[in-house]
Amino acid sequence: MTALFLSAMGLGIAFCLPPGAVTAEAIRRGLRGGYWAVLRLELGSLIGDATWAALALVGAAFLVQAPVARVTLGVCGGLLLLWLAFQAFQGARSGDVPKASPDSSRRDFTTGALLSLTNPLSIAFWLGVGGASVATQSSRPEPMDFVIFFGGFLLSCFLYCFAAAAVIAWGRALLRPRFFRVVYVLSGLGLLYFGGRLIVRTLFTT
């Protein structure tokens, strides 16, 4: 169980690192409202993550009981992680700085929740990656295994909220293309590792 929890935390960090819509909006609001504006936005984004995670993991808990479904979810989830890794490396090569959406009058927390709830990758990520990651840790995963994975992933995302708020609010000089290149590379390496690991464990331990 400890290995599953730590694996979920590592995957959560790799998932949070790539700069996207939430990061772009956090930078825009952070430059205007400081640390607390960013923190509220990031914490709001956890609402979407938790919602999609709960829905997908409940479905995955039933699907992974069938060997064919378990292999399908594992391979598809691994390929999704590899695709996300490729996107991260593409961002590192281009040095893209995240671009925020047009100014919004919504509150910080509400905006964060809406951005994560409308992320089309979330349900695919949780169904494929989350469910399969648990299944590769145990031949007969129990409901508690999914709870542990869910807790480890969200804990890392929760801690990331505070780190991101601190960097954006107090480390503005860092927010340059070079910094984002490093972030993209680190995220890409993490996603590449977890994607390859998930596929190998699915194919050779299932």
HELIX and SHEET records of a PDB file:
HELIX    1   1 THR A    2  CYS A   16  1                                  15    
HELIX    2   2 ALA A   21  GLY A   33  1                                  13    
HELIX    3   3 TYR A   35  LEU A   63  1                                  29    
HELIX    4   4 PRO A   67  SER A   94  1                                  28    
HELIX    5   5 ASP A  108  LEU A  117  1                                  10    
HELIX    6   6 LEU A  121  ALA A  124  1                                   4    
HELIX    7   7 PHE A  125  GLY A  130  3                                   6    
HELIX    8   8 GLY A  131  GLN A  137  1                                   7    
HELIX    9   9 PRO A  143  TRP A  170  1                                  28    
HELIX   10  10 ARG A  172  LEU A  174  5                                   3    
HELIX   11  11 PRO A  177  THR A  205  1                                  29    
END                                                                             
